[in-house]
Amino acid sequence: MNTKQIDLANIALMLISCVAAFVVPFELFLFSYAVLGPLHYLTEITWLHKRDYFTNGKSDYIWLIMLCVFLFLFNFVFTGSGNISNLMIYLAFASALGFILFKDLLWKILFVVVAAFVGGLILNTQPFFFLFAVFLPTLIHVFLFTGLFILFGALKNKSVTGIASILVFAACALSFFVLFPKFSFYQVSDYAEKALTASGFTMVNQSFIYVFKLGETARENIFVSDIGFGIMRFIAFAYTYHYLNWFSKTSIIKWHQVPKKWLVSVIALWIISVALYAYDYKTGLIALYFLSMLHVFLEFPLNYRSMIGIGEEIGALTGFKK
């Protein structure tokens, strides 16, 4: 597939994800997160490894893995260390910037130390919690960074269809907060409500309501109200398309071109992951937590590369870059 065909395919995938999110938002999210998510984690980490994680040092990724290990331990072993686990997410994001700005190890260490000091000063603030503990590993990762990837590709390829795709992407996201259709055949299933609540993922919904002052964060406003449905539709769309976007680019990024043994291992781990979610959603989420956060951490350098690339492309278009 050429670039234009991929852009058109992605527009179709956006619209499909959007329609599905409107009709069955809660169940769509649970399905996408449990079925598409693990396959995305496994294949993307492999792809990133082949490209040295887009950092300036071949061993930089080890620090990101260590931070993810600490994050898991502080969340599930040393319980009651919520602030420290939030600091791990912040440090991973900050460290990734240092890894692409500097080549010298000493400068990287100094950058991380300064970042840790700054993080310690703002650790207990509300903005820190919502930004790094709630939104960065969830909606910022699956929606904002996905949008930046689309924009960077469109600018880099000078593609009309690419620009059209980013406009469709934005329009789909906006539609969930201006359109509130009622479907008489649909109501949130007991399974979906219990799975979302038990897994703790409703914190994202509640935080969205709280930060944007959209009402109370009670159950009724999440699972029954129009704004609750709008938020869940947005979340379901963001996650579903984030995964589909990755798989749609197989012919370009060639994530599937790995040794056969590794591919078989990936498929086997994916089947086990889906089985865990099918057995008990919370069990699956805990079992896959490390892997899901690891792929977020390891993608941070690429996120920065995309932002820098967008700046360079805009600079070239506006004449600021020669």
N, C-alpha and C positions, 0 to 999 in steps of 0.2 A: 504493500500500500504506500502511495506517495503522501506528502504532507497534506495536500488538499483533501484527499480521501479520508485521512485520519481525522482531520478537523470536522468533516461532515459526519463521520461516524460518532465522534464525541458529542456533537450537537444532538444527534439522535439519542445517544445514551443519557445526556442531560435531560432531555424531554421525557424519556422513559422513566428515569429516576424520579423526576418531578411529579409525573402522573401517579406513579406507584406511591410516592410519599403523601400525596393528597388523599389517596383512597385508604391505604392501610399503614399509616405512619409508624405506629408503635411496633407492629409485627415486622415491618420492613427493616427497621433499625436492628431489631434483635437478630433477624436472619442475616443481614449484611455483616454485622459485627462478628457473628459466630461462624459463618460459612466463608464469606469472602475475606474477612479480616486476617485470619491466620495464614492463608495462602499468600496474601499480600506481604505480611511480615517476613515470611520465610524467603520468598523470592526477591524482595527488595534488599534485604540484608546481604544476600548472596551477590546481587548486582552491585551494591555499594562497595562490598569487599574487593571485587575485581577492579574497582576504580579508586582504591585507597581512600574511600570515604570523602573524596574531594578536599582533603586537608593538605597542608604543606609538609607533613611528616608522616611516614608510613606507619609509625607506632602511636600516633595521636589518638586513634580510636580506642586504644586500651584504657585510657583515662575515662572516656565516655562509658565504656563497659563497666568499669569500677564504680562509677557514680550510679549506674543503673542497679548494680548489685547492692550498693548501700541503700538505694531507694527501696528495693524489695525488702531488705532486712528491717529497715525502719518502719515499713508499713505492715509487715506480717510476722516479724520476730520480736523486735524491740518495740512493742506497741506503746502508744502514747507519745511517740516522737514525731507528731504530725508536722511541726514547724521545721524539723531537721529534714524530713523527707521532701518538703516543699523547697528547701534550700538546694537539695540535690538536683531538682529539675531546673532551677534557676542557674546553678553552676554549670550544668551541661549546656544550656543555651548560651551562657556567657563564654564558656571555654571554647565552644565551637567557633565563635567569632575570633578569638585569639589564635586558633589553629589555622585560620585562613589569612589573617593579617600578618602573622610573623612566621619566619622560617627558623630563627634561632631559638633553641630550647629555653635558654635563660629568659628571653623576652616572653615566651609563652607562659612560663612559670610565674613570672612577675605579673603578667596580665591576670592569671587565674587567682593569684593571691589578692590583688587589688579588688577583683570582682567579688571574691569571698568576703572581704572586709565590707564592701558596699552592701552586699546581700545581708550580712549580719545586722547592719544598721536599719534596714527596712523590712527585715524578716517578719515582724509582727504586725505590719500594716495591712489594712484591708485590700488595697490595690494589689499588693504583692501576692496575697492569697488567691484572689480571683484571677489574676493574670497568669501566674506560674503554676498554681496547684490545680486550678479548674480548667481554664480556657486554652492555655498553651498546648497541653498534650491532647486536647480534644478538638474543639471547634477551630482554633487557630491552625492546628496541624492539618485537619481534613478539609477546611474550607478556605481560609485565607491563603495558606501556602499553596494549595492546589490552584487557586485563582492566580497567584503570582507565577506559577509554572506555565499556566496557559498564556498569560500575558507575555512572559518572556519569550516563549516559543513563537507567538504571533509577531512580536517586534523583531526578533532575530531573523525569522523567515520572511518578514515583510508580507505576511499572508492576510488577505482580505477575509478568507474563511476563518482564519485564526482570530482576527478581531471580532468577527461575527460570533464565534464560540464564546469569547469572554463576555460579550453583551448578553447572550442567551443565558450564560451561567449566572450573571448578576440578576437578570430578569426572573429567572426561576427562584432564586433566593428571596427576592423582594415579594414575589407573588404570595408566599406563605403568610405574609403579614398584612396583605390587603384583600385577599380572597379567603373567605371562610365558608366553603360549601358544606352542606349537610348531606350525608349519605344514610338513608334510612336503613340500609342493610348492614351498616357497620357500627360497632361499638368496641371499645377497648376490651380485649379478652382478659379474663382473670389471670391467665398464664402470663400475658405480657406485662400486666400491672405488677404481679408478684415478682417476676424476673427482674424488671427494672428497679423495683424498690429494694429487693434483696441484694442486688449487685451494687447498689449505691450509686448507680448512674443517674438517678433523678437529681443528684446534686447539681449536675450541669443544667437541667431544666430550672431548678430552683434559683441557681445563681444568675441565670439569664433573666429570670423574672425580677430578681432583686436588683441587679445592676442597672437594668434599663427601666426600673420602676414601673413594671407592668401589672402590679397587683400583689395579692397575698401569695405566699409560697405553699399554701395548703394543698392537700391532695386534689381537691376539686378543681383548683386552678391549673393543675398539671394534666389531669386525666379527663376532665370534662369540659372546661371552658374553651371558648374560641381561641384565646391567646395561647392556652396550653397546647391545643392541637396545632396551632401555627408554629410554635417553637419545636414541637416534636416532628412536624413535617420538615422543617428546616434542618434539624439534626439528622433525620433519616435520609434526606436528600444529600446532605453534605457527605455523610459516611458512604452511602451507596455509590455516589458518583466518584468519590475519591478512589475507591477500590476499582471501579470499572474503568476509570481513566488510566490507571496503572496497567491493567491488562490489555487495554485497547492499543497501547504503544509497543506491544511485543515485537512487531516487525522492525521498529526503529531502534529501541534500546536493547533488544535481544537479551532480555533477562533469562530467557529459557535456554540459552546456549551455555550449558554447564555440563560437567562430566555426568554420564548416565547414572552412576552410583549416587551422586549427590541429588540428582533429580528424583530418583526413586525414594531417597531418604526424605526429601521435602514432601513428596506426596504421602508417604507413610505418616509423617508427623502431622500433616494436615488432616488426614482421616482420623487420627487419634484425637486431635484438637476438637474437631466437629463432634466426635462421639462424646467427649467430656461435656461440651455444651448441651448436647442432647440429653445426657444423663441428669445434669443439674446445671443451670445457667451460671449460678454463682461459683460453683466448683470450676467450671470452664474458665470463667473470667479470672479467678485467682491463679489457676494453673498457667494461663497464658499471659498473666500480667507482666512478667519479666520480659517476655518476647515482644509484647505490644509496645512497652515503654522503650525497650532497646531500639526498636526500629525508629521510634520518634527521636531518640537521642542521636542515633547515628546519621539521621537525615538532616540534622541541624546545619552542618557545614554546607550541604547542598542548598538548603534554604537561603543561607547568606549569599552563596554564589549566585542564586537566581535574582536576589534583590540587587546585588551589584551589577549583574548583567542587564537588568531592566534599566538601572541608572545609566549605564554606558550606552545602551541602545537609544534611550531618550535623548541623551547628550549628543549622540551622533545625528539624530533626526533634527534637533534644534540648533545644531551648529556649535555647541559648546565643546564638542570633542572633535579633534582634528584627526 
